[in-house]
Amino acid sequence: MRNLIFFVLFYFIFISVNAEEEKMLLKLKYGDVLIELYPELAPNHVKRFKTLSDTKQYDGVVFHRVIDGFMAQTGDVRYGNPTSENFDLSKVGTGGSSLPDLKAEFSDVPHERGTLSMARSQDPNSGNSQFFICFDYAKHLDRQYSVFGKVIRGMEFVDMIKKGVDSSGLVINPDSIISLRSVK
């Protein structure tokens, strides 16, 4: 019995420690957003997201494409940070990180409200640093983009991100990420 109790306690402690490693805190000017990552679905995308986050490459990056009722896109670490010498609002959305593009990790997880997915070009294997958060269910994206996480708290703050001016979602004077880090 004592061994069973020890095993159960060890198991729950181990699960709790690992679960915390798979959560991220996105700080916006409106409030904090807690994100749960899905390493079992998209291990390479989760690893990339955590690497760029924990090396502060997402800090200050703007939400350059935001379409009300659809999604908010950010993550252009090359052109999307106003404090960088490379910042160029006309190029934001065309850049990535200095790391190689990722091979697609498609799954059956739907693109519902709060889903985080990696942005890409027409090439399914072109995801790099840009990602988006869905405002509502976007069925047409299912099995076409790599889902790697979901907002589990603070979606009301994501809803407050400044929206684009027209159907393109281009944002004038966009909001930006304050910080994005692993929860430890």
Secondary structure, DSSP 8 states (H G I E B T S, - for coil): -HHHHHHHHHHHHHHHHHHHHTEEEEEETTEEEEEEE-TTT-HHHHHHHHHHHHTTSSTT-B--EEETTTEEEE--TTT--TTSTT--TTTTTS---SS--B-----S----TTEEEE---SSTT-B-S-EEEESS--GGGTTTS-EEEEEEE-HHHHTTS---SSTT-B-SS--B-SEEEE--
